[in-house]
Amino acid sequence: MNLESLANELLLDLFEYFSMTHLLQSFDNLNIRFNNLISLYYQTHTLNLQSISKYYFDLICQKYIPSITNRINSLQLSDDDDTPQQIDLFFSYGLSFRHFSHLKSLSIYRFCSLHLLERLMNEILYLHHLTYLKIIRYIIKYTEIYDIGIISLIERLSKLTYCYFDITHDNDGFYQTSSIISTSLNSLSLPYLECNLNQLISLIKNTFNLYSLQIRINDFVIKSPIPLIKFLSIKKLNINFLGSLNIMKNLLRTMPNLEELKIELQSNYINGYEWESIIENNLLYLIKLQFKMSVSISNQNNKEEEIDEILNSFRSEFWIIKHQWFVQCNWNPIKSSSSTVHVYTLPYAFKNFFFMGNSRLKSTYPDNNYQWSFDCIHNLYYNYLSSQNLPLFRMDLRNIRHLDITIPFDNSFWLIVSTLNRLQSLSIVSYNDMNSIDIQSNLEILFERSPYLHSLKYFSWFVQIEFVEKIKHLSIRRLGLQGPHMIYNQEQCLELCHSFMGQQCEVLSINVQQRTDIINLINNMKNLRALSVKCSRMTLTEEENQDLIQWLQQNLRTTCSISNSTDCNNNIRIWIR
């Protein structure tokens, strides 16, 4: 069958199975019909410019976007190491948000300067139909008060219903007088914005239809007055809490209609009896409760008895019969180990899980059957002390996307992780010779069981080029080789270039000994499209960095985008092709 004989509707359905880059590689400039279909596809789907090559980014910005700006509904931009300077380049092509008259959804991922964020704030004001806004920062270093118009921005977007800002600030007094005034805002997420209770109340007191809130509270005021205000519209609260129990109670009193509460307690442990009292007195409509907290065991010799006492407080009719909320404890049974016990609801509701040494699990769930309870864990940080030689409980972690692991490790790891079929990112920490038999065996099994692994970071104290040369994984496209003393010399750079991984790698982070090594990497790694690099010392002066950038501009193709950001680990970032 001739592809062109298919109806437009079928071809558009076919486009769903292509990434943006593959779509252009396959169909761009075949004929006028396919060019029109590509433009039509962008009108109804998110124009996602993350992790795209510079060639196709230039093509999309110069050829496609100008003719369809008033028909694009959703846009994603990114300034991470895959696509450095993308946002600046986007505006440099003469594009402006004022032309995106029907844009409803905007996501900005990673940026490295306060100046860029300020420009984005000004541009976003043109998006009068925006309902969804998500901005994730990278690392911004600043000393001034973080008042760049974020509050007024939200107020001036009259149709905004969802807002996510990954921001922080350095001034405790900033939010005491700032308040968002909005009747449209339905969901507000500020997961890293640390404030006290009064600042939070001031911030959201005029968001009259706020349904969902995510924020971080840090408040240890011993005697705080009970707030008179009630946020009756808030039904979902996701909070990272560091403070006194009295503050937490007062916070929950302001939201009597809560139906879902997700809370990570950083400093308090609340037993089942106290939780029951708080909920029965303040949260009569609560349907879903998810928490994570820690408690220190006082008697090392009777750990299990104290843990039974903890769990017994969650075994009343209120917990087991009325709500069917189950709780689990996680602890290390070794007497000389930490006395901390981690207590959380089942199923485990948080993306990150830290596994240090042996762990014991015990829950209030019938038959202690907890294996189904860990599907939410996407990021596992694993450091197992095999010398303890204790059996482990099975946890059946099967949705791991990122794994941070210290090697060597033993087969007990596989009692915790049932599959790595969803693993995308792997960070390896090693303090040993990477050529040892145990480590090579670990790596072979890890790579064999991670068919979709895309990113590999290797952290060690010294360069071990043999480690990289032995990797033959077919799906890895991103390498991070930046340990504290991992500085690659000319010979090691060339060995990396000619290795299997060097020829396959598309995004590389590395420390090199001299500036000519950067040229060698770019010229010899045929698929490399983005490079984040430090040259010689770990930190260069501003003048030295500018001199290096000028030298690179003279010795690289003019199509390369070269940037230096002191806010992004002092790396030189190059978008190559």
N, C-alpha and C positions, 0 to 999 in steps of 0.2 A: 504494500500500500504506500502511495505517495504521501509524505507528511503534509504537503500543502493542500491535499484534498480534504483534510480534516476541517471541521467547522471552527470558527474563532473561539467558541465556548470551550471546545475540547482542547484546543491549543493552550488557552489560558489555564485550564485545569492541569495540563502537562507542565506548565511553568512552575506549578507549586512544588515540584520535586527537584527543582534546581536552586542552588545558591545564587546570589546575585551575580557573582563573578562567572559561574558556569553558565548562567543564562545568557550573559553577554558574549562569552566565548563561543557559545553554540549558535546563537541566533542573530547577533548584531550584524547589521549591514548585509543580510542575505537578500533582502528586497524591501520595498516600501511597506508591504503588508506586515512583515515581522517587526520592523521598526515601530510601526503604529501600535502593534500588539504589546510590545515592550513598554511603550509609553502608557498604554491603557492599564497594564499590570501595575505599574508604579502608582497609578491613581487610586487603586483599591487595596494596596498592600503597603506595609511599612517599608519606607525607603531606608534600609539598614546599611549604613556605611562603616560599621565596625569590621575590623579584621579584613579589610579589602586592600588589594594592591594599589599602589599609587597610580599605575597606568589606568586601571579601571575607575579609580576615583576621579582622575582628571577627565576621563571620557564621560562619565555620568554627569559631572558638574558642568562641563562645557557643551555637551551635546544634548543631553536629555532634560536635565532639570530646568534650564531657562524656558523651555517651551511648555512645561506642565506645572510650574510653581503654583499656579492658582487652582490646581486640581489635586495636589498631594495632601493627603489627610494625616499621615503619620511619618515622622522622621527621627532617625537615630544617628547621632554623631559621636565620635570618640577621639580623644587625644592621648591614648595610651601608647605603650611602646610598639604596638603593632602598626599604629598609624600616627606617628608623631607629627605635630603641627597641623593635624587635619582641620581643626576648627578655624585656625587662622587662614589656612589655604582656602577653605570654603568661602570665607568672606572676601578673600583676595581676588576671587574670580568675578567679583561684582555681584555676588548673590547676597541677598538680605532677607531677613524674615518678613519684611514689609511686603515682599512679593508673594508670600505663602498665605494668601488671603483665606484659605479654607483649612489650614492646618489645625487639627484638633488634639494631636498627641505629639509631644516632643520629649525625647530622652537624650541626655548628655552624659556620656560616660568618660570619666577621668579627664582632668585638666590640671595643669601645673602652675598656674599663676593667678593671683588675685586680679591682675589687669584683665585677663581673658574672661574671668567670671563677671567682672563689671561690664564688659562689652556685651556679654550674653544677656545680662539683665536689661540693658538698654534695647537690645534687639527683640527680646521676648515681648516687650510692651506692644509691639506691632501685631501680635497674634491674638486678635480680638475674639476668635472662636475657640481658643485653647481650653480643653477640659481636662487634659492629663499632662502633668509636668513632672519629670524625674531628672534630678541632677545629682550625680555622684562625683565627689571631688577626688583628687589624687592626694597630694600632700601640699598644703599651702602654709608657708611660714610667714608670719606677720606679727607685728607688735601693736598695730593700731586697733582701735575698737572695730569690731567686725560689723560695721553698719554700712552696707552697700546697697541698701534699698530692697532687701529681700521681703521685708514686711509689707512695704508699700507696693511691691510688685504683685504679691498675692492679692492684695486689695483691688488693684487695677485690672486684674483678669477676672472680669465679672462672671464668666461662665466656668471658671475652674472648679472642678469637683474633686480631683485627686492631685495631691502635691507631695512629692518625696524630695527632701533635701538632705544630702549627706554632708552636713556642715558642723563645725564646732566654733566656739568663740573663746576669747581669752579674758573677757571682762565680766565679772559676776553681776555688775549693775546694769548691763545692757538691756536686759529684758524686763526690768522693773517698770519701765515706762512705755514699753512697746506692746502694742496689741494688734492682732489681725482682725480687721473688720470685714466679714464676708458672710453673705447669705447663701452662696452657692457651694462653698467648700464642704465636702462630705467626708473626705479621708485625708488626714495629715500625718505624715511620717517624718520625724526628725530624730532618727535613732542614735545619733552621736551628739546631739545638742544637750549638754548637761545644764540643768537649772534646778532651782529649789522650788518648793511648792508655791510660794507667792508669785514667783516669776512665771511659772506655768499658768497659773490662774489669770495673771495679767495678759499673757500671750493669747489665750484662747477664749477669753470671756465674751468676745463679740463675734465668735464663729457660731452663729445661731443654729445651724443645721449639721454640725459636726457629728458624724456617726462613728468614725473609727480614728483612734489616736495611737501613735507610737512615739515614745520619747524616753529620755534618761533623766532620772531624778537623783540629785545628791543633796541631802538635807538632814542635818543632825541636830536641828534646834530642839532642845529638851522640852520646853514648854511652848508649844505653838498654839495659837488660838484656832478654834474650829472655824473653817471658812463658812461664810453664810451662803455663798453662791452654790447653785446646783446646776450641773450640766446634764439636763434631762435627755438630750438628744444622743449622748454618747452611749453606744451599745457594745463597742469593742475597744479594749485597752491592752496595748502591748508595751510593757515597761521594763526597763532595766533599773533596778532600785538599789540605791546605796544611801542608807539613812536610818533613822530611828523608827521603831515600830509605831510610835505615836503619830509620826508624820504619815506613814503609810495608811493608817486607819483614817486619818483626816482626809487624805487624798481620795480614798474609796467612798467616803461619805459624800463627796461632791458629785459622785456618779452613781446614783441609786438605781438606775435602770440598766446597768451593765448586764449583758448576756454572755459575753466572752471575756475572760481575763487570762492573759499570758504574762507571767512575771518571772524575772530572774533576780533573785535576791543576792546582793553582793556582801552584805554584812549581817544579816539577820537569819536566824533559824526560827521557824514558827511551827510548833507541833500541831497535830491534828485537832486537838481540843480548842486551841486558840483560833485556828483557821475556821473551825465550825462556828465559833462565837462571832467572828468577824463577818462571815457570810450570812448567818442567820439574822444578825442585827442590821446589816447595811446593804446586802446584795441579794435581795429576795428573788430577783429575776435571773440570777446567774445560771446558765445552762452548761457552759464549758469552762473548766478551770485547768490551766496548765502552769506548773511552776517548776523551778529548779533552785535549790538552795543547798547549803552545806552546814554541817555541825561538827564540832570537835568532841571526840570521845575522851572522857576524863580518865577512865580506867582501862589501861592497855591490856590488862589480864582478862577482862571480861567484856571485850568488844561486842561479842555476839549478843550478850544479855542486854547491853545498852541499845543495840540495834533493834532487838525485839521490842524494847520499850518504845522506841521511836515508831515502829510500824504499828504497834498496838494502839497508838493514839489515832491511827487512821483506819481502824477496823470497826468503828461504831456503825450503827444502822444508817446514820447520816451519810457516811462515805460509801459503804458497800451496797446498801439496799436502795436508799432514796436517790442517790446520784450516780451510783456505779462508777465512782472515781477511785482508781487504784494507784498505789504509790510504791515506789521501789527504792531500795538503798543500794549503793555501790561503794565498796570499801576494800582496803588492802588488809588482809588478815595477819600479815607479819608484824610481830610485836615491835620491832625496831623501826617500822615504817611510819608514815604519816598517820595521825590519829583522825584525819578528816573523813567524814562520811558524807557522800553526796546523796541527796534526797530529791526525787523528782516524780512527777506524775507519769503514768503510762496511758497511752503511748508517749515515748520521749518526743518532745515537741520542738527541739532546738536543732539547728543545723550542725553545730560544732560538738565534737565529743573528744575528750582528752583521756587517753589510756596510758597510765604510768604504772609499770610493774604489774603484779598479779591483781586481779579484781575478783571480789565475791559479789554476788547479786542475790537479793532477797526481796520479795514483794508481797503485797497484800492480795495479789491476783490469785484466784483459785488455782491450785496445783502448781503455783509458781511458774506458770507458762508465760514467759515474757518474750519469746523469740520474735513474735510478730510486732513487737513494740518499738522497733528502732528504724523504721523506714524513713523517718524525717532526717536522719543523720546523713549529711552530704560531705562533711569535712571531718576526716579522722586524723588525729594526731597521736601516733603510736610509738611508745618507747617501752618495750618489754624487757624486764630483767630476768633473763632465762636462768640465772644462777639460783633463783629462789626455788625452782623446781616444784611448783605446785600446780595441780590441774586447774584448768580454766573452765568457766561456764560458757556455753555456747550463746552468742548474742545474735548471730545471723544478720550481720550488716550487709545489705545487698544493694543499697542505693548510693554507694560512695562515689562522689564526683572528684574529690581531691583527697589525696593521701600524703601525709607528712610522716616519714618513717625513718628511724635510726637503724642502720644495719651494722653488723649482722643481726638477724632475728631468727627464732626457731619456728617450728611448725605450729606452735600454739597460736600464732597469728591467724591461721586458717580456721581455728575454732571460733574466732570472732567475726571474720569476714568470710561470708559464704561465696561471694562472687565479686569480681572487679570488672564486669562487663560494661558498667557505666562510668568507669574511671576515665577522666579526661586530663587530670593534672597530677603529677607525681613529684614530690620533693624528697630527695634522699640526703640524709645527714650521715657522714661517716668520719670517724676518728681513727680509722685503721687503714691498712693497705688494701686498696680496692681490688687487688689481684689475688687476694686470698681465696681459697677454694670455697669457704663458707659464703663469702660475699658474692662470688660469681654464681653460686647455686641460687642464692636468694634472688639475684637480679634476673636470672633466666626464668625462674618461676613467675616472678612479678610481671615481667614483660609478656610472657606466654599467656598469662591470664588477664591481660589488659589490652584487648584487641583494638579499643578505640582511644588509646592514650594519645593525647595531642601535645602536651607540654611536659617537659622534664627539667627539673632544677636539681643541680648537684652542689651540695655545700660540703666543703672540706677545708682543711688548713693549707693544703698544698696542691699544686697542679698534678693531676694524674691522667695524662693524655691517653694512656692505655685503656682506661675505663671507657672513655668516649669511643675509641676506635673499635671496641668489641661490641658495641650496641648495633643491632641490625633490625630494630623495630620499624615496621613499615608505615605506621601512622603518625609517628612523632614529627612535628613540624616546628616546635619551639624549644630552644635550649637556653637554660640559665646556668652560667658557669662563673659565678661571682662570689667566691668564698673570701675570707679575710686576707689570705696571702696567695690567692690564686691569680697570679699575673703571668699571662702566656707570652713567651718570647717568640722571636721570629720563626724558629724551627718548629715550635709547638703549634703556632698558628697555621703553618703550612701543613702540618700533619693533620690538624683538625679539618682544614679545607678539603683534603683528599680522602678523608674517612667517609664511610657510608652516611653517617649522621651529618657531616659537613656538607655533603652534596645534596642531602634531602632537606636540611634546615631552612626555614623561611624567616624566622625571627630569632635573633641571637642577643643575649646579654653576656658581656665578657669584659675582663680587664686585660689590657695588653701592655707590653713593655715600651713600645715606641710608636710614633704616629704612622710610620710606613706599614706597620702591621695592620692598621685599619684598612689601608688600600689593598693589601694582599687578601684580606678576608673578603672584601667586596668584590674583587676581581676574580677570585677563585671559587667562591661558594655560589654556584650557578643559580640556585633557587632563593638566595637570600634577598628579602625585600625590605627588612627593617633591622636596624642594628642599634643597640644601646651599649655604649662602650665608655670605659674609663681608661685613660692613657697614663702609664707610668705610675705615679703616686695615686693614692686613694682620693686625695683632695687637691685640686689645682686652684690657684688664685683666679680671680675673675679675669685678670689680664692674660694669664696663661690660657685660660679657656677660650677667650676671644681670639687669641693668636692661633690656637688649634683650629677653631672654626674657620678662620680666614684661610689657613693653609689647606684645609679640606675643600673649601669652595674653589680653590685654585686647582686642585688635583682630582676632583670628582666631576662627573657629568653635571651639566647645569640643571638637569631635571631632578637631581637629588635635592631633598629638603633636609637641611641641617639645622639643628637647634640645640641650644645649651640651656638647661634649666637647673639653677641651683636648688630649686625646690624638689627636684626629682632625683635625689641621690647623687647630684653633681655629674650625671652622665651626659655625654654627647649622644644625641639621638638623631639617627639618619634614616629617612624614608627613601629607599633606593629605587625601587621599581614596582 
